[in-house]
Structures are given as C-alpha cells and as structure tokens.
C-alpha cells in the first residue's frame, strides 16, 4: 500500500512538472506571437533588453552569441534553397560592380583571411580550380573582369605591376617567361595565328612551372636549365592539345599576362 502511494505521488509530481513545462512553452509561444503583431510591446521589450545589456556585460555577451547562432542557423537553412543561393550570388555580383567601397572591403577581408586561415585559402583555391576547369563562361568572365579592372583601377594595376616585378626575381618564373616567348614565336611563324600561338605558349610555360613545383614538393629539384630544355622539347608536340587554364589564376592569384613581342 505504501509503495502504491509512493508511486502515485511520483506520477503526480511528474505530471505537475510536465504541465509546468507545457504552460511555460505556451507562454513563450504567446509572447512570440505578440512580439510579431504588437509593435508597441515589441519596442518595450527591445528597450528593456538594451537597458539590461548596458548594465550587465555578461548578459550582453550572451545575447550577442545567441543572436549570432540564430543568424548562422537561419543562413544554413536558407543555403539549402538553390534559388536563394543564386539570388545571393547575383546580388553580391551587382553590388561588387556598383559599390567600389564594398568591393574594396571584400577584397581586403579576403586577403586577410587568406593570410590568416590556410585551410580557407586551400578551400578557395580548390573551388576556383574546379570551377575554372568546368565552367568556361566563369573563366572568361573572370578574365574580362581582370582586364577591365586593370584598365580602370590605377591602384589595382600598380599592385599587379609590383607583383609582376617581384615574380621576375624568381628564376623559375623568369625561365617560364622565356619558354613562353620562344614557344609563342615558333608557333606564330608556323601558323600565323596569334591566339593559337598564345595558347601553346601558355601550355609550355605552365608545364614548366608545374614541373618546378612538383620537383620542389618532392625535394628533388633538378637543374633549371635541364628542366627548361625538357619542357621546351615536350612543348613541340602540343598541336591539337587543349590548353589548360592558368594555374596561378586557378589558385585565385590573377597575373597580368605580358604581351608577346613581335617576332
């Protein structure tokens, strides 16, 4: 009998607790609805929250963290909608083109994150490499934007020229440029087609630079002159080969191509 009474009391307590939780949840739901429909009530709540945040730094920090988490969760849900993702891309592209201050802030932010977050930098490079290889329209659009910006943004053009000057101090890059020029002149004489000559010259240069990078990574770097000769030799059989994309562009570093001199 005592055991049955004890069990009944426990069950009753659980019911009371469950009922309290249900009442609390219903109250929160009513408050949320009122917050959305009663502007005066919502403003009073916001004012009280602002006052509490001023007086209680711990509460203010907790509220900021909760707000950021809600925003992240909301964005995660939105990103599941392809239409939303495409709208966001279009909106950012338009703002990037029409708002120079926004564009510069975005570039500065990306530069800082590239330098501070190696994992992010690698993800971005991998993403761009993949898209350059699979989306010709994207690749052409990026090249056109690069050319246009180089012509219209003197500060950007100067940074690129400075970057080129630094590159020329790299023996591998200088050798790659020599290979580019020799290949360009040879193919242009054979075909009288500047675009085709440029494509083959790019292939020859990129093969050489990729070979240098592979050798550096393996720790067995061959002599530059021997590597250049081997690359130039292999470039003689490039007719009919599809030109790869600029490796430096695919890594997110856009170089300004040096115009070939006339043979």
N, C-alpha and C positions, 0 to 999 in steps of 0.2 A: 504493500500500500504506500509506504514511504517512497519507494522507488518510483512508483507511478506518479505520485505528486511531484517529485523532483523532475521527472521527465516532462510533465505538463508545464511546470514553471519554466523550464528551459525553452520549450517550444514557444510559450507565450512571449518570453523575452526576445527570442529571435524574430517573432512576428512584429513586435514593437520596434525593434531595430530596423527591420526591413521596411516597415511602414514609415519610420522616420526618414530613411533614405529616399523613399518614394516621394514623400512630401517635399523634401529638400530639392529633389530633381524637378518636381512640378513647379516649385517656386522659381528655380533658376530659369526654366523654360518660359514662365510668365514674364520674368524680368527681361529676358532676351527679346521677347515679342514687344514688350512695352518700349524697350530701348530703340527698336526699329520703327515704331509707329508714333511715339510720343517725343517730339523734338525737344520740348522743354525739359522733360525728365532726362533725356539723354545728355543735354547740356549740363544739367545739375550734376549728373554722375561724373562727367568729364572734368568739371570744375573741382569737385571733391577729390578726384584722383590726382589732378595737377597739384592741388594743395598738399596732399599726402606725399606726393613724390618730392616736393620741395623740402618737407620736414623729415622724411625718412629715406635716407640714401639706399638702405638695404632693400626697402620695398620698391624704390625706383629702379634699381638694378634688376630686381626680379621681374618687374613689369616689362622692362626692355627685352629681357631674354625671352619671356613668354610671347611678346609681340613678334620678335624675330622668328621664333619657332613656328608661330601661326602663319607668318608670311611664307616661310620655307615650305611648310606643308601645303599651303594654298598653291604655290607655284609648282610643286611636284604634281599635284592633281591636274593643274592646267596643262602641264607639258605632256600629259597623256593624250591630249587632243591635237591631232595634226593640224587642224585648221588654225588653232590658237598659235601653235609654233610658227606656222608660215606667216601669220599676221604680225607676230613679233619681229620676225626677220625683216619683213618688208618695212615695218615702222622704223626699225633701227637703221636700215639702209638709207631710208629717206632722211632721217634726222642727221645721220652721219654726213650726208651730202649737202644738207642745207644749213647745218649749225656748226660752223668751224670750231667754236669753243668746245662744244660737246665732243666733236671728233678728236680734238687735241687731248681732252681729258681722258677719253677712252684709250687713245694711243699711249699716253703716259702711264695710265693704270696698267695696261697690258705689258708695257716694258718693265715696270716694277715687279709685276707678278712673274714674268718670265725669268727675271734675275733671282727672285727670292724663292720660287717654287719649281724645282727641277721636274717634279712629277707632272705639274701642269704644263710646263714647257714641252715635255715629251709628248703628252697627250695632244697638244695643239699641233705639233709638227706631224704626228702620225695622222691626225684628222685631215690636215691640209694635203699631205702626200696622197692620201687615199682619194680625196676629192679632186685634186689636180689630175689624177690618172683616170678617173671615171667620169668626170664632168667637164667636157671640152668648153661648154658655154661659160662655166665658172672660171676656168683657167683663162680664157680670153677676156672675160670681164675684169679679172684682177690685173691682167697685163695692161689693159686700156686705162684702168684707174691709176695704175702706177705711172704710165706715160703722161696722163693728164695732170696728175698731181706734181710730177717733176717739172712740168712746164708752167704751172700756175702758182706753186708754193716755193718761193725762193729759199726759205729756211729749210724746208724739207730737201730741196735739191742740194743745198750746201752740205747737209748732213750726209746725203748719199755720196757726194763727191769726196768728203772726208773719209767715209767708209771705204771708198774705192782706193784712196791714197794709202790707207792702212793695209788693204788687201795686197796692193802691189809690193809691199815689203815682204810678203810671204813668197818664198821661192817656188813653192808648188803652184800657187795661183799665177805667178808670172810665167811659169813654164806652160801652164794651161792656156794662157792667152796667146803664147807663141804658137801652140798647136792649133788653136782656133784660127789664127790668121793664115797659117800655112795651108790648112785644110780648106778654108774659105777661098783662097786664091786658086788653089788647084782645081776645086770643083767648079768654080765660076768659069775658069778657062775651058773646062771640058763641056759644060752645059750652057754657058751664058745665062744662067738663071740664078739671080741673086738670092731668092728665097730658098731654093734648094741648096745652094752653097752654104747659106747660113744654117740651115737645119743640120747638114752633115758636120759643119764646124762645131756646132753645139754638142753633137753626139761625141765627137772626138775629144773635146775639152772635158765633158762630163765623165767620160770613161776614164780619162787620165786622173781627174780629181777623185773619182770613186776608188780607183786603184791605190792612190796615195792614202786615202782614208782607211781602206782595208788593210794596207800594209802597216799603217800606224797602230791600228787596233790589234793586229796580230803580233806586234812587237818586232817584226822582221821587215824593216823599211829598206827596200832596195835603193840603189843609186838613182837619183832623179834622172840623170841622162839616159840610163838604160831603160827606165820605166817609160820615159817620154818616147824613146825610139820604138819600144814595143807597142805603145798606144798608137803612135803615128802609123806604124805598119798595119795594125788591125783596122785603122780608120779607112784604109784604101779599099776595103771591101764593103763599104757602107751603102752602096747603091741599092735602093729598094727597101732599106730598113726603116722602120717607123721611128721618128725622132723621139727620145724620151723627154720628159719635162725637166726644166732647170731644177737641179737638186737643191740649190740654195733657195729658190722660190718655194719649192715644196716644203722646205723647213720653216717657211714663214719669214725668210730674210730675202727681200726683193733687191736684187742687184740691178744696176743700170747697165745694160749691155753697151760695150764700147763699139762704136760704129767702125766697121772694117774699112781700111784704106783701099783705094782703087788700085788694082794690080797694074 
